[in-house]
Amino acid sequence: MYLLACEKTSEAIAIDPLDHALCLETANAMGWNIKIVANTHHHHDHIGGNGPVIASTNAELVSHKDAMDAIPDVNRGLMAGDDLHCGEFTLKVMDTPGHTMSHICLYFAGNNDEQPALFCGDTLFNAGVGRCDFGGEPKILHKTFEDHIFPLEDNVRIFPGHDYIENNLEFTLDREPDNKMAISLRDKFKNGLDAESFVSDIGLEREINVFFRLNENQVRAKLASSLDLDIANLDNQKTFIGLRKLRDNW
Ligand SMILES: [Zn+2]
């Protein structure tokens, strides 16, 4: 969950504020007024705190327009390209199906003080991607990555809905044992780097996230061998789907 505020107006957006008490306490301590609660998708571990946050703040609840049936009391449905304004900053709505079929990511384009940032729910994780077996579809998730995630600039910081980076690095290394960047980062965590405060960006993901590395020979060769496939038939989509399948049971 994330709480973002405009420094000038103290108006704030709460994204998937499951731990509503912590969210409200933090806003209170900072002197921020939560104007908007935004849900990336309908899973309970993202919407479960909406009620108490809205009861205390009278915030507007927004979600993907097609998730309005699945999320109680949404005030405004969002579509690709919509802008979410809060004080003097804006988040751009991206339509990113695959983990669920009605999932949004929220993109901050950056300014003089802040690098761009993507609040990506359960679409993209640090060194991994969301699973698709709770209402999603791996082929659609791959298309979301091709259309919306892979084209992002390297300096876009990512803020996912969960943090599985240490386990995800082990999966990358299971699939691509020669990945030096993944080995180096895994070793840093083993030596005490704090995973909770670590923020990845798209440039780093291109190096350490096996789902960004669909063209790598070692990734394809190991996948073909693990799933008994002909490597000559693997393309990026099939590789992505195969990796997702292996990760489901890994
Ligand atoms: Zn989810």
Boltz pocket constraint, residues with backbone or C-beta under 6 A from the ligand:
constraints:
  - pocket:
      binder: B
      contacts: [[A, 41], [A, 43], [A, 99], [A, 122]]
      max_distance: 6.0
